[in-house]
Amino acid sequence: MGEDFLVAFLGNQSRAKLVRVFIFNQSDKSDPLTVVQLAKRAGLSTQSTNREIKILEKLGIIKRGKDVVQAKKKGKGARGKKTSHGAKQENSWFLDPEFKYLRALSSFVHEISPIRYNHILDVLKNTGRLSVVIASGCFMGDVTRPVDLIVVADNLNENRLENAIRSLEPLYGREIRYSTFGTMEFSYRLTIQDHLIRDILDYPNMILLDRAGVLK
């Protein structure tokens, strides 16, 4: 994988990671993200996250959301008795839809993503005998699609695939949704105009691999 241009451009890895989390999750007022959620998805400490949040808020990229009330945590006391801690309120933030350069920033972040398509194939190559891989959803900047990746392979090792997909997630700061098919099943679903397949192919997508030639 080449240099992460967004990090180089911003001059700050923590800020680049946090910007990606907001852009790829497309968080809005109805679904703001807390500091803990942001830190976890970006792979940062809460201290770094808080520091960068202040800068992004000052720039007008994000806005403060309503406080999120965390559920009470239950545990056991010294004698095994159940105890509980009071509910805690956490600050939250979301992308400001009125930020003047939001569309340009979103396009820019997606375009210079550190995960280039060859890298996705490199990550998946040991999961099975790959025949088709299609990128959609968050990879195309459209989280309304049902999945982000379609993986068509034979002799697929589900555990390896799961680990491979999860290894990509910290770079995008979000969960990557995927569907898998065997080559014959995928070919059949194409012939019957399967709803899921059409919902991917009829919208912006990138065919990363078509070894079987089924999409020609």
N, C-alpha and C positions, 0 to 999 in steps of 0.2 A: 504494500500500500504506500502511495506517495505521501508527500507532506500534506498535513491538514491545513488547507489554505485559509479557512475561517479563523483558525488559531493564529496563523501568521498575520492575517489581516487585522484582527482585533488586538493582537499582541498580548492576549490573555487567554489561557486554556480554560480556566474556570468560566469566564464569561461566554466563550464560544460554546461550551457544553450546555450552559444554562439557556442560551438563545435557542439552541437546537431543541431542547426540551419543550420550550414554549411553542416554537414553530411546528414541530412534528406532532405535538399533542393537540395543537389548535385549541388550547384552553380558552374558555370564554367565561362570561360573568356567571353563567349557570353551573359551571364546573371548574371552579378555581383550584389551584394547586397550593398546598401548604409547603412550608419550608422543608419539613421532613420528606414529603413526597418529591419535591424538587431535588433535594440533596441525593435521595436514593436513586432517582432516575438519571441524574447527571453524574453520579459516582463521585460526589463532592462531600466535604464536611459541611455541617450546618453553619459553621462560622464563615467559610468561604461563600456559601450560598447567600447568607444574609448580606454580606458585603457587596456581592454582585447585584443582588436584588435592588439595593438602594441606588446603584448606578443606572440600572435598566429603567427603574421607576422615574428617576430624574430625567432620563432621555425621552420619556414618554412612551416607551415601548410596551410597558406593562402598567396595570393599575391594581390598586389594593382592592381585594374582594371582601366579602363578608367573613367574619370570624367563623372558623369551623370548630364545632364542638366535638372533641374526641370522646369516645365511649369510656366508661370507667374500666379500669384494669383490676382484675381480681387476682388474688394470690393467697398464700397461706402464711399464717402467723407462726410464732415460735412453737405453739402447741398443735399445729396443724389446723387451726381454725382459719376459715376463709376470711380474708380482709379485702377491702376495696379502697381505691384511691379516688378522690373527687374528679369529676369530669374536667377536662382542660380545654381551654379555647386557644386555637392557633390562628395566626394571621394567614391570609391566603392571597394569591395574585393570579391575574389572568392577562392575556394579550389584550391590549387596548385596540378595539376595532376601529377607532377613530385616529389611530396613529397614522400620520401623513404618509409614511413610507412603508406601511405594513405589507402591501402587496409586493413591492419591490424587494423588501427584505426577505419575505417568504420565498420568492422565486430565486433569489440569490443563494439563500441557505440550501435549498434543494439542489440547485445547479452545482454547487461546489461541495456537495456532501463528500466526506472522506471515504465513504463506502462506494467505490466505483464498482460497476457491475461484474468485472472480472474477479474482484475480491469475493463477491457473494458466491460465485461458482467455486472458487478456491476453498471457501469454508464448507461448502456442501459436498465436495467431491468424494469424500470418504464415507458418505452416508448410505451409498448404494449405487446401482448402475443407473445413472441419470440419463433421461432421454429428453425431457422438456423442463425448463424452468422459466417462469413468467413473473416479472416484477410488476406490481400494481399498487393500489392503495397509497400508503404513506411514501413509498418510493417515488410515486408520481405526484405527490402533493395533494392527494385526494383520499382523505380518511373515510369517506362515505362508501368506498368500495367494500365488499364483504370480506376480502382477505388482502394481504399485502404480497404474499408469495404463493404461487402454485408450483409444487414440486412433483414431477412425474418421474418415477423411478421403479425399477424392479430390484428385488432382493434388498429392500430398504430396511435399514436398521433404525427403528424409531427412536431409540435412546440417543444414538449419535446425532440424528437429525435434530432432536429437541435441544441437545447441548450446542449444536452448531448455530441454530436459530437464536438461542439465548445469548450466545457470544456476540451476536450482532447488535443486540438491543442497547447496550450501554452507549454505543456510538450514536444511536438515534434517540436515546432517552425515552423510549416508549416500547410497549409490547409489540412484537411483530406477529401478526396473525397469518396463519398459513393453512393450506389444504394439500393433502397428498393423494396421489392416484398411481395405480399401476399403469403401464403403457397401454395395455389392451382396454382397460376400463376408461382411460382418458379418451382414447380413440372412439370408443362407443358413445361416450357422453357428447363428443363433438358432433357425431352424426345425428343424435336426437335433439340437438340444440339445448343441451342442459342449461338450466337457468343460471347456476353459479358460473359456469364457464363463459356464457355469453355476457354476464354482468362484468366480467373481467376483460374479455376480448373486444367488446363493443365500446370500451372507454379507454382513455390513455393507458398504455401499458408498454412494457419493454420485454421482448422475447430474448432472454439471455442465452437460451439453448434450445435447439430443436433437432437433436441428433436423429430422431426417428423420422423427421420430415413430415410429421402429421399435421403441421400447421400450414403447409404449403398449399 
